[in-house]
Amino acid sequence: MAIGIRLEPELEKQLDRLAQSLGKTRSACVREAIAHYLHRFDGDEEAKRQSSLIAASGCTQQWSEPLPDWDDWTA
């Protein structure tokens, strides 16, 4: 399954440097990061705790955005 993400330019540079230093692709680094995150936070209680902290902070940033039509996109 392919997914698309958007990164800030500095975060993208950091990812590129890390991937190069590890001899891995960007995708491999992102897959490992997501797997690690899911392993660490895969539980309802942790998700609820984080949601409560975000709500309490008053953060109004949107964490999702509409995606363009990917029908013509190929990996």
C-alpha positions in Angstrom: 0.0 0.0 0.0 1.3 3.4 -0.9 0.6 6.5 1.2 1.8 10.1 0.7 3.0 12.5 3.4 4.1 16.1 3.5 7.1 17.1 5.4 8.5 20.5 6.3 11.7 21.2 4.3 14.0 20.9 7.4 12.4 17.6 8.5 12.9 16.3 4.9 16.6 17.2 5.0 17.0 15.5 8.4 15.3 12.4 7.0 17.6 12.4 4.0 20.7 12.8 6.2 19.5 9.9 8.5 18.6 7.6 5.6 22.0 8.2 3.9 23.9 7.7 7.1 22.1 4.4 7.8 22.4 3.3 4.1 18.6 3.0 3.9 15.9 4.6 1.7 13.6 7.3 3.0 10.7 4.8 2.8 12.6 2.3 4.9 13.2 4.9 7.6 9.6 6.1 7.6 8.3 2.4 7.7 10.5 1.7 10.7 9.5 4.9 12.4 5.8 4.1 12.0 6.3 0.5 13.1 8.1 1.8 16.2 5.4 4.4 17.0 2.6 1.8 16.6 4.5 -0.6 18.9 5.0 2.0 21.5 1.5 3.6 21.4 -0.7 0.7 20.3 -3.2 0.9 23.0 -6.4 2.8 23.7 -5.2 4.3 27.0 -2.2 5.9 25.4 -4.2 7.2 22.5 -6.8 8.7 24.9 -4.1 10.3 27.0 -2.4 11.9 24.0 -5.8 13.1 22.7 -6.6 14.7 26.1 -3.2 16.5 26.2 -3.7 17.8 22.7 -7.3 19.0 23.5 -6.1 20.6 26.8 -3.4 22.5 25.0 -6.0 24.3 22.9 -4.2 23.3 19.7 -6.3 24.2 16.7 -3.9 22.9 14.0 -5.5 20.5 11.5 -3.6 17.2 11.5 -5.1 16.1 8.3 -5.7 17.7 5.0 -7.6 16.8 1.8 -5.4 14.8 -0.6 -5.2 15.4 -4.3 -6.7 12.9 -6.8 -4.1 10.1 -6.9 -5.6 8.2 -9.7 -2.7 9.0 -12.0 0.0 8.6 -9.4 2.4 5.7 -9.6 5.1 4.7 -7.1 
